[in-house]
Amino acid sequence: MAQEGSTEKGISRIDSGSTHGWFVRGYKNGKTFSKLFSDMKCGGSDKALSLARTYRDKLHEELDKIASRPRGRRIAYRDARNSTGVLGVCRTRKKGPNGTVSEVYSVTWRPEPGVQKCTSFSIKKYGDKQAFRLAVAHRRRMLRDIYGPGIFRKIASHVQAASETAGE
């Protein structure tokens, strides 16, 4: 029999208050499918676990038959840690190969899932305002290349909706 802390994939033990049983979960296309097998209703923990395993196996067979929806890329609209006001652009210090430390505006973007790129613009070379402008322009160019020109309308409408919700 599986005990608490065991590795029954998709099955977990619940012993909380008056609830005691085995909980089965499966996921497909962003939806969760779940069912509790109560020790009391199933005639004990061993029987409940056996029924949970059978249900889990059948659930996974059914979920495997459902075609997977293609997942779109998630777009971040805000980050509480951002201090420049532009996501993907931050002011930081960069250590060069000779050990010198310089202030830069760093730009990051993800051209494809699992891949992150970055570049930076020197504040010493361009001045604070120009380095920031160059960083923002580069970030916008990368977003346009990745998501298409409609991305800025999408971001603006999302930000507006979020601010309206916060104002309620």
Secondary structure by P-SEA (a helix, b strand, c coil): ccccccccccbbbbbcccccbbbbbbbcccccccccccccccccaaaaaaaaaaaaaaaaaaaaacccccccbbbbccccccccccccbbbbbbbcccbbbbbbbbbbbbcccccccbbbbbcccccaaaaaaaaaaaaaaaaaaacccaaaaaaaaaaaaaaaaaac
